[in-house]
Amino acid sequence: MQSSSTRLPAPTRTLLLSRGTPEEKRQELLTYFHRTFDLYERLFDCLSDDRAWYSKAIPLRHPLIFYYGHTATFFINKLMAAGMIDTRLNEKLEAMLAIGVDEMSWDDLNDAHYDWPAIDAVRDYRGQVRQIVSEIIEQMPIALPIDWHSPAWVILMGIEHERIHLETSSVLIRQLPLAWVSPQPHWPACPQARRDRHRVPANTLVDVAGGSVLQGKTDDTYGWDNEYGTLRTELQPFKASQMLVSNAEYLTFVADGGYQQSAWWDDEGWRWRSYTEATQPTFWVGSPTQPDALRLRLMTEEVPMPWDWPAEVNQLEAAAFCRWKAAQTGERIQLPCEAEWVRLREQVPGDQPEWTDAPGNINLAYWASSCPVDAFRQGDFYDIVGNVWQWTTTPINGFEGFKVHPLYDDFSTPTFDGKHALIKGGSWISTGNEALKSSRYAFRRHFFQHAGFRYVVSRHQETMSQNPYETDSMVSQYLDFQYGPRYFNVDNYACKLVEIALTVSERRGRALDIGCATGRASFELARHFEQVVGMDYSARFIDVALQLTRGEDFRYVTAEEGDLVEYHQVRLKDFGLDSALAQRIQFVQGDACNLKPQAGRYDLVIAANLIDRLRQPQRFLEDVGRMINPGGVLLLSSPYTWLEDYTPKENWLGGKRENGEALTTLQALHRLLAEAFTPLAEPQDVPFVIRETARKYQHTLAQVTLWRKR
């Protein structure tokens, strides 16, 4: 291992948020900021040709000149957003260097051309930002503990953001032509390697006890929003590979034609492999048919293949290897899920802020490259943390209680789409928040990072379903209406209607919620009725309700102002509704003006805000009346907003003149229902509020009438 005298400059551990005094914390924050800024700038010492600054290392990323300035503009943009400064430093740079490119797919090409600034101009800008941020740290109020609302949190956000780009920029440097970069003594590669692939120690499987795993950040450090909340997972016993998969072990897959056989790849993986025509890991140089001549591309140099270093691949390649190895061994070999890695992590004592010496090749404690997979033993395993990141099968998602940080609302939410898989454990260049047990970072499965993998024998299965934030305005508006917060102290409308219905419902057998939208009243009825049918004309609404019934969460956005949105997440358990209750509900698509025969009659029918949105409301009332048991209840609620867009005027029940006399909807209901129903109570007005934007709401009164079937 590298001696302490030749190690990289100490990157400084991430700060604890509550210990010490405010003034001690101010000095720690100032030191952490300067060391982060210095460390990031020293990474760019590796660029020896201007083409390295202005050429894209890969088509879907900006050139490095962008990232050199991006982390500095991030400080200014967040300080402006937080109201900690009121004047921009350089509007042009802060606009041009604000937003990177989110890699959508391996075959998307970003051909945009930019008038990138000169290197010296960006360097000068960084110097000015350093001065501004230093002065803010020296002067801003600091109270302990530091939390989301503290000015210091904004500074930490900028620092930890730059440490993320320290790593991602090093990956881009690794993908530049060798002629454009040069090794630096302060970024030394590990000198230890087995060049004979036959001398690499064999990987073995180690038993791991099952049990309950609780996730969610509780440590006293800065965290990104996706780390907060809780998730409990019950794991069965499993086995895990003692070491990360080495280049030598991965070669067995390559040599067996792994890249030529579609059987080992899922659809996404095979499309990627076919498009890229990959025959081996991207950082291997040479031909897999001559393995002894293969070399490995590091950040700034190529070296003879270190066969005992971890194989660095994307998640698609790692998963293909696992399928191949499962076929070779007859065991259920796959990538671990996040909870299984957390279970392994219990074997590594402590966390980064308390480490005297890093327990692995992490936090820049040893080298600026990977190292042998058997160099750092951690409990029964090697490299649970450090060396390279480890791919999982888990698509990143928010834990229960997840909330978006208002100053960085697009950090996590764009990745909650089922397309970004979590990486765990950190790499040699993971510092700050990245080196913590609680860190949660995810990339698209074809993405290259300093990432490899270990495998497990496990029956645990993660779903990779796509679940982006719903942006359809009507669906989002109804989700917020039915599951969102109370506005202006007005009760939840669906809950209020169910509460009213229960006061007169004597029998609790079957209930029909017609015009159920996204299903809130149906779920509430399931607390009290043996069977519930939720019916709506919109298949989109029914799909949402079914997703909630399956126990999945549903995400949606609401408009704030202009293009700005707020992110929300709905889970049934947040409303005290469990899967057993949900199983009492059948959600179906149906037309209230053309009701099909039902499996049985109902003891209660709720038709909320429905009759004034139907083509033939009288036909609906006639049909639904026949579906109710004698003694059953019909609840109608409506603001009686008759519009010809929905109902031909000749079909309006009320709100018009008949033979020159005013006819109200209530009068018409009494006339239409008199033969079969008895009114149960005086009509009552029930308010409801629908949010349109942060400052625009619809405040409406619906008239509720109750009728008992004779």
Secondary structure, DSSP 8 states (H G I E B T S, - for coil): ---GGGS--------BSSSS-HHHHHHHHHHHHHHHHHHHHHHGGGB-SHHHHHS-SSTTS--HHHHHHHHHHHHHHHHHHTTS--S-S-HHHHHHTS-------TT-----------HHHHHHHHHHHHHHHHHHHHHS---SS--TTSHHHHHHHHHHHHHHHHHHHHHHHHTS-GGGB---TTS---------GGGS----EEEE--EEEEES--SSB---GGG-SBEEEEE--EEEESS--BHHHHHHHHHTTTTT-GGGS-HHHHHHHHHHT--S-TTEES-TTSGGG-EEE-SS-EEE--TTSB----HHHHHHHHHHHHHHHSS-EE---HHHHHHHHTTS-S-GGG-SS-SSS-TTSS-SS---TTSSEETTEE-SSSSSEEEEEEE----BT----TT-TTSSGGGTTTTEEEEES--TT--GGGGSTT--EEEETT--SSEE---EE------------B--HHHHHHHHHHHS--STT---HHHHHHHHHHTT----SEEEEET-TTSHHHHHHTTT-SEEEEEES-HHHHHHHHHHHTT--EEEEEEEETTEEEEEEE-GGGGT--HHHHTTEEEEE--TTS----SS-EEEEEEES-GGG-S-HHHHHHHHHTTEEEEEEEEEEE-----TTTS-GGG-SSSEEETTEEE-HHHHHHHHHTTTEEE-S--EEEEEEEEEETTEEEEEEEEEEEEEE-
